[in-house]
């Protein structure tokens, strides 16, 4: 990551934003294919609208099956916790902005999960489960809290510049602005005072100055000059 500005809101590079947006779109397509495709099953369970009822039912299957079911619910939308802030182009550095980012990401994950559950009600073989919304949102929050602070700390280290170095850079920039477009160049006014011509092609004075080329005014000869030359003059 480069071209990061030293402010509370560090702008993510355009290529990283583009890659995050592509991955986000691909993940949402995968979620739609997994959760909204019709399933040919002999029977389907009733919709669960009681919070935590589906999680208790999963725990009744044993540790391995419960871990698979609950883990699948957590991991389904977990990448949104990282891809959403990166695709939006901002990874805030201040604590208040960090909490705001977490809240927005969790809300976006919950809205996506609710939308998927509402669409599942019209898909054969898919079962609406309110606990899926809880697990999906929790997975987004966990992924955001686990990954985004590391990215934020990396940005903070890359944005740290020593005050002495910044002041020296400002002084050097001011000197360059006063002296010319590049270090070591001479201003045009100084060259004019010293009588040195300016090289327009390169913006630098010529290395060897040979003076101004003399110019002689041409005078035409009239027809009466032959008559005057024939007159005898005595001195």
TORBA-317668 format. One record per residue (C-alpha): residue number from 1; x, y negated, z; residue in three letters. Coordinates in pm, whole numbers, plus 50000, padded with zeros to 5 digits. Last residue first. Layout:
residues N
num->NUM X->X Y->Y Z->Z residuo->ALA $
...
***
This chain:
residues 235
num->235 X->54304 Y->43084 Z->45122 residuo->UNK $
num->234 X->54214 Y->43053 Z->44760 residuo->UNK $
num->233 X->53926 Y->43244 Z->44617 residuo->UNK $
num->232 X->53885 Y->43331 Z->44251 residuo->UNK $
num->231 X->53528 Y->43423 Z->44174 residuo->UNK $
num->230 X->53496 Y->43773 Z->44019 residuo->UNK $
num->229 X->53404 Y->43941 Z->44349 residuo->UNK $
num->228 X->53111 Y->43707 Z->44393 residuo->UNK $
num->227 X->52966 Y->43802 Z->44058 residuo->UNK $
num->226 X->52996 Y->44178 Z->44131 residuo->UNK $
num->225 X->52821 Y->44133 Z->44467 residuo->UNK $
num->224 X->52521 Y->43966 Z->44302 residuo->UNK $
num->223 X->52360 Y->44302 Z->44205 residuo->UNK $
num->222 X->52287 Y->44388 Z->44575 residuo->UNK $
num->221 X->52470 Y->44652 Z->44782 residuo->UNK $
num->220 X->52259 Y->44841 Z->45048 residuo->UNK $
num->219 X->52364 Y->44854 Z->45410 residuo->UNK $
num->218 X->52359 Y->45189 Z->45597 residuo->UNK $
num->217 X->52350 Y->45161 Z->45974 residuo->UNK $
num->216 X->52621 Y->45369 Z->46134 residuo->UNK $
num->215 X->52526 Y->45631 Z->46402 residuo->UNK $
num->214 X->52764 Y->45758 Z->46665 residuo->UNK $
num->213 X->52692 Y->46111 Z->46807 residuo->UNK $
num->212 X->52637 Y->46083 Z->47183 residuo->UNK $
num->211 X->52889 Y->46251 Z->47406 residuo->UNK $
num->210 X->53049 Y->46594 Z->47405 residuo->UNK $
num->209 X->52874 Y->46752 Z->47705 residuo->UNK $
num->208 X->52964 Y->47114 Z->47772 residuo->UNK $
num->207 X->52751 Y->47335 Z->48006 residuo->UNK $
num->206 X->52421 Y->47210 Z->47875 residuo->UNK $
num->205 X->52166 Y->47134 Z->48146 residuo->UNK $
num->204 X->51916 Y->47410 Z->48232 residuo->UNK $
num->203 X->51543 Y->47448 Z->48142 residuo->UNK $
num->202 X->51620 Y->47733 Z->47900 residuo->UNK $
num->201 X->51485 Y->47605 Z->47568 residuo->UNK $
num->200 X->51472 Y->47239 Z->47669 residuo->UNK $
num->199 X->51841 Y->47210 Z->47752 residuo->UNK $
num->198 X->51855 Y->46875 Z->47930 residuo->UNK $
num->197 X->52112 Y->46612 Z->47840 residuo->UNK $
num->196 X->52363 Y->46497 Z->48103 residuo->UNK $
num->195 X->52384 Y->46120 Z->48158 residuo->UNK $
num->194 X->52435 Y->46151 Z->48534 residuo->UNK $
num->193 X->52112 Y->45969 Z->48614 residuo->UNK $
num->192 X->51928 Y->46170 Z->48348 residuo->UNK $
num->191 X->52053 Y->46497 Z->48495 residuo->UNK $
num->190 X->51940 Y->46390 Z->48841 residuo->UNK $
num->189 X->51593 Y->46304 Z->48708 residuo->UNK $
num->188 X->51573 Y->46637 Z->48528 residuo->UNK $
num->187 X->51633 Y->46831 Z->48846 residuo->UNK $
num->186 X->51924 Y->47070 Z->48864 residuo->UNK $
num->185 X->51877 Y->47446 Z->48893 residuo->UNK $
num->184 X->52064 Y->47649 Z->49159 residuo->UNK $
num->183 X->51749 Y->47814 Z->49291 residuo->UNK $
num->182 X->51466 Y->47818 Z->49035 residuo->UNK $
num->181 X->51172 Y->47590 Z->48951 residuo->UNK $
num->180 X->51345 Y->47274 Z->49061 residuo->UNK $
num->179 X->51521 Y->47104 Z->49350 residuo->UNK $
num->178 X->51220 Y->46999 Z->49559 residuo->UNK $
num->177 X->51022 Y->47321 Z->49515 residuo->UNK $
num->176 X->51332 Y->47530 Z->49572 residuo->UNK $
num->175 X->51405 Y->47345 Z->49895 residuo->UNK $
num->174 X->51048 Y->47395 Z->50014 residuo->UNK $
num->173 X->51061 Y->47766 Z->49929 residuo->UNK $
num->172 X->51386 Y->47806 Z->50118 residuo->UNK $
num->171 X->51237 Y->47635 Z->50423 residuo->UNK $
num->170 X->50929 Y->47857 Z->50407 residuo->UNK $
num->169 X->51142 Y->48171 Z->50373 residuo->UNK $
num->168 X->51352 Y->48067 Z->50670 residuo->UNK $
num->167 X->51036 Y->48013 Z->50874 residuo->UNK $
num->166 X->50905 Y->48357 Z->50776 residuo->UNK $
num->165 X->51233 Y->48524 Z->50861 residuo->UNK $
num->164 X->51248 Y->48356 Z->51199 residuo->UNK $
num->163 X->50887 Y->48453 Z->51275 residuo->UNK $
num->162 X->50956 Y->48823 Z->51203 residuo->UNK $
num->161 X->50695 Y->48980 Z->50977 residuo->UNK $
num->160 X->50440 Y->49240 Z->51087 residuo->UNK $
num->159 X->50201 Y->49319 Z->50801 residuo->UNK $
num->158 X->50343 Y->49665 Z->50737 residuo->UNK $
num->157 X->50313 Y->49757 Z->51105 residuo->UNK $
num->156 X->49953 Y->49632 Z->51122 residuo->UNK $
num->155 X->49865 Y->49819 Z->50804 residuo->UNK $
num->154 X->50000 Y->50142 Z->50949 residuo->UNK $
num->153 X->49803 Y->50084 Z->51267 residuo->UNK $
num->152 X->49484 Y->50030 Z->51065 residuo->UNK $
num->151 X->49542 Y->50349 Z->50867 residuo->UNK $
num->150 X->49585 Y->50540 Z->51194 residuo->UNK $
num->149 X->49275 Y->50372 Z->51336 residuo->UNK $
num->148 X->49080 Y->50482 Z->51022 residuo->UNK $
num->147 X->49158 Y->50853 Z->51057 residuo->UNK $
num->146 X->49022 Y->50991 Z->51386 residuo->UNK $
num->145 X->48751 Y->50732 Z->51465 residuo->UNK $
num->144 X->48618 Y->50739 Z->51110 residuo->UNK $
num->143 X->48617 Y->51118 Z->51095 residuo->UNK $
num->142 X->48442 Y->51143 Z->51432 residuo->UNK $
num->141 X->48180 Y->50883 Z->51337 residuo->UNK $
num->140 X->48101 Y->51051 Z->51005 residuo->UNK $
num->139 X->48075 Y->51391 Z->51174 residuo->UNK $
num->138 X->47837 Y->51250 Z->51435 residuo->UNK $
num->137 X->47617 Y->51113 Z->51157 residuo->UNK $
num->136 X->47602 Y->51453 Z->50985 residuo->UNK $
num->135 X->47535 Y->51634 Z->51312 residuo->UNK $
num->134 X->47248 Y->51405 Z->51411 residuo->UNK $
num->133 X->47093 Y->51406 Z->51064 residuo->UNK $
num->132 X->47122 Y->51787 Z->51051 residuo->UNK $
num->131 X->46948 Y->51801 Z->51387 residuo->UNK $
num->130 X->46639 Y->51653 Z->51223 residuo->UNK $
num->129 X->46606 Y->51963 Z->51009 residuo->UNK $
num->128 X->46415 Y->51975 Z->50678 residuo->UNK $
num->127 X->46439 Y->52316 Z->50516 residuo->UNK $
num->126 X->46538 Y->52381 Z->50155 residuo->UNK $
num->125 X->46389 Y->52683 Z->49973 residuo->UNK $
num->124 X->46191 Y->52481 Z->49719 residuo->UNK $
num->123 X->46294 Y->52112 Z->49702 residuo->UNK $
num->122 X->46033 Y->51847 Z->49789 residuo->UNK $
num->121 X->46116 Y->51820 Z->50159 residuo->UNK $
num->120 X->46485 Y->51825 Z->50069 residuo->UNK $
num->119 X->46453 Y->51472 Z->49931 residuo->UNK $
num->118 X->46364 Y->51341 Z->50277 residuo->UNK $
num->117 X->46654 Y->51530 Z->50433 residuo->UNK $
num->116 X->46899 Y->51386 Z->50178 residuo->UNK $
num->115 X->46776 Y->51034 Z->50240 residuo->UNK $
num->114 X->46807 Y->51079 Z->50615 residuo->UNK $
num->113 X->47165 Y->51198 Z->50572 residuo->UNK $
num->112 X->47255 Y->50903 Z->50350 residuo->UNK $
num->111 X->47098 Y->50660 Z->50596 residuo->UNK $
num->110 X->47285 Y->50818 Z->50888 residuo->UNK $
num->109 X->47616 Y->50793 Z->50700 residuo->UNK $
num->108 X->47552 Y->50425 Z->50621 residuo->UNK $
num->107 X->47469 Y->50354 Z->50985 residuo->UNK $
num->106 X->47785 Y->50531 Z->51102 residuo->UNK $
num->105 X->47995 Y->50331 Z->50854 residuo->UNK $
num->104 X->47838 Y->50002 Z->50960 residuo->UNK $
num->103 X->47891 Y->50075 Z->51327 residuo->UNK $
num->102 X->48252 Y->50185 Z->51280 residuo->UNK $
num->101 X->48328 Y->49873 Z->51075 residuo->UNK $
num->100 X->48174 Y->49651 Z->51343 residuo->UNK $
num->99 X->48383 Y->49823 Z->51607 residuo->UNK $
num->98 X->48695 Y->49757 Z->51400 residuo->UNK $
num->97 X->48590 Y->49394 Z->51340 residuo->UNK $
num->96 X->48572 Y->49337 Z->51713 residuo->UNK $
num->95 X->48908 Y->49504 Z->51771 residuo->UNK $
num->94 X->49086 Y->49298 Z->51499 residuo->UNK $
num->93 X->49259 Y->49487 Z->51218 residuo->UNK $
num->92 X->48978 Y->49537 Z->50967 residuo->UNK $
num->91 X->49019 Y->49789 Z->50688 residuo->UNK $
num->90 X->48864 Y->49622 Z->50386 residuo->UNK $
num->89 X->48828 Y->49728 Z->50023 residuo->UNK $
num->88 X->48474 Y->49868 Z->50032 residuo->UNK $
num->87 X->48613 Y->50193 Z->49892 residuo->UNK $
num->86 X->48848 Y->50231 Z->50189 residuo->UNK $
num->85 X->48577 Y->50164 Z->50446 residuo->UNK $
num->84 X->48339 Y->50414 Z->50277 residuo->UNK $
num->83 X->48601 Y->50682 Z->50209 residuo->UNK $
num->82 X->48702 Y->50738 Z->50571 residuo->UNK $
num->81 X->48372 Y->50797 Z->50753 residuo->UNK $
num->80 X->48219 Y->50919 Z->50426 residuo->UNK $
num->79 X->48452 Y->51220 Z->50442 residuo->UNK $
num->78 X->48247 Y->51349 Z->50741 residuo->UNK $
num->77 X->47927 Y->51392 Z->50539 residuo->UNK $
num->76 X->47906 Y->51774 Z->50535 residuo->UNK $
num->75 X->48177 Y->51834 Z->50796 residuo->UNK $
num->74 X->47959 Y->51798 Z->51104 residuo->UNK $
num->73 X->47672 Y->52007 Z->50967 residuo->UNK $
num->72 X->47912 Y->52275 Z->50848 residuo->UNK $
num->71 X->48077 Y->52282 Z->51189 residuo->UNK $
num->70 X->47738 Y->52336 Z->51354 residuo->UNK $
num->69 X->47656 Y->52630 Z->51125 residuo->UNK $
num->68 X->48000 Y->52788 Z->51126 residuo->UNK $
num->67 X->48054 Y->52736 Z->51499 residuo->UNK $
num->66 X->47713 Y->52887 Z->51574 residuo->UNK $
num->65 X->47790 Y->53187 Z->51354 residuo->UNK $
num->64 X->48121 Y->53244 Z->51533 residuo->UNK $
num->63 X->47994 Y->53181 Z->51887 residuo->UNK $
num->62 X->47670 Y->53382 Z->51871 residuo->UNK $
num->61 X->47344 Y->53344 Z->51682 residuo->UNK $
num->60 X->47167 Y->53182 Z->51982 residuo->UNK $
num->59 X->47389 Y->52876 Z->51947 residuo->UNK $
num->58 X->47224 Y->52805 Z->51612 residuo->UNK $
num->57 X->46878 Y->52799 Z->51769 residuo->UNK $
num->56 X->46999 Y->52556 Z->52034 residuo->UNK $
num->55 X->47135 Y->52333 Z->51757 residuo->UNK $
num->54 X->46801 Y->52351 Z->51572 residuo->UNK $
num->53 X->46610 Y->52236 Z->51879 residuo->UNK $
num->52 X->46854 Y->51952 Z->51945 residuo->UNK $
num->51 X->46602 Y->51687 Z->51829 residuo->UNK $
num->50 X->46253 Y->51821 Z->51748 residuo->UNK $
num->49 X->46147 Y->51771 Z->51385 residuo->UNK $
num->48 X->46245 Y->52116 Z->51263 residuo->UNK $
num->47 X->46078 Y->52216 Z->50936 residuo->UNK $
num->46 X->45949 Y->52570 Z->50928 residuo->UNK $
num->45 X->46177 Y->52848 Z->50818 residuo->UNK $
num->44 X->46181 Y->52965 Z->50458 residuo->UNK $
num->43 X->46074 Y->53299 Z->50310 residuo->UNK $
num->42 X->46173 Y->53535 Z->50029 residuo->UNK $
num->41 X->46451 Y->53297 Z->49917 residuo->UNK $
num->40 X->46517 Y->53143 Z->49576 residuo->UNK $
num->39 X->46695 Y->52823 Z->49667 residuo->UNK $
num->38 X->46638 Y->52500 Z->49475 residuo->UNK $
num->37 X->46936 Y->52262 Z->49459 residuo->UNK $
num->36 X->46914 Y->51955 Z->49683 residuo->UNK $
num->35 X->47161 Y->52028 Z->49962 residuo->UNK $
num->34 X->47463 Y->52171 Z->49781 residuo->UNK $
num->33 X->47430 Y->51977 Z->49455 residuo->UNK $
num->32 X->47355 Y->51651 Z->49633 residuo->UNK $
num->31 X->47649 Y->51698 Z->49867 residuo->UNK $
num->30 X->47879 Y->51765 Z->49570 residuo->UNK $
num->29 X->47754 Y->51453 Z->49393 residuo->UNK $
num->28 X->47812 Y->51252 Z->49710 residuo->UNK $
num->27 X->48167 Y->51387 Z->49729 residuo->UNK $
num->26 X->48241 Y->51295 Z->49369 residuo->UNK $
num->25 X->48109 Y->50942 Z->49420 residuo->UNK $
num->24 X->48322 Y->50897 Z->49733 residuo->UNK $
num->23 X->48629 Y->51038 Z->49560 residuo->UNK $
num->22 X->48588 Y->50792 Z->49273 residuo->UNK $
num->21 X->48531 Y->50502 Z->49512 residuo->UNK $
num->20 X->48838 Y->50597 Z->49716 residuo->UNK $
num->19 X->49050 Y->50609 Z->49400 residuo->UNK $
num->18 X->48924 Y->50267 Z->49291 residuo->UNK $
num->17 X->48986 Y->50114 Z->49633 residuo->UNK $
num->16 X->49336 Y->50261 Z->49641 residuo->UNK $
num->15 X->49404 Y->50118 Z->49296 residuo->UNK $
num->14 X->49275 Y->49775 Z->49397 residuo->UNK $
num->13 X->49503 Y->49744 Z->49701 residuo->UNK $
num->12 X->49325 Y->49712 Z->50032 residuo->UNK $
num->11 X->49269 Y->49362 Z->50162 residuo->UNK $
num->10 X->49372 Y->49308 Z->50520 residuo->UNK $
num->9 X->49099 Y->49136 Z->50721 residuo->UNK $
num->8 X->49259 Y->48984 Z->51028 residuo->UNK $
num->7 X->49517 Y->48815 Z->50806 residuo->UNK $
num->6 X->49868 Y->48896 Z->50687 residuo->UNK $
num->5 X->49789 Y->48974 Z->50325 residuo->UNK $
num->4 X->49864 Y->49316 Z->50181 residuo->UNK $
num->3 X->50029 Y->49316 Z->49839 residuo->UNK $
num->2 X->50144 Y->49670 Z->49897 residuo->UNK $
num->1 X->50000 Y->50000 Z->50000 residuo->UNK $
***
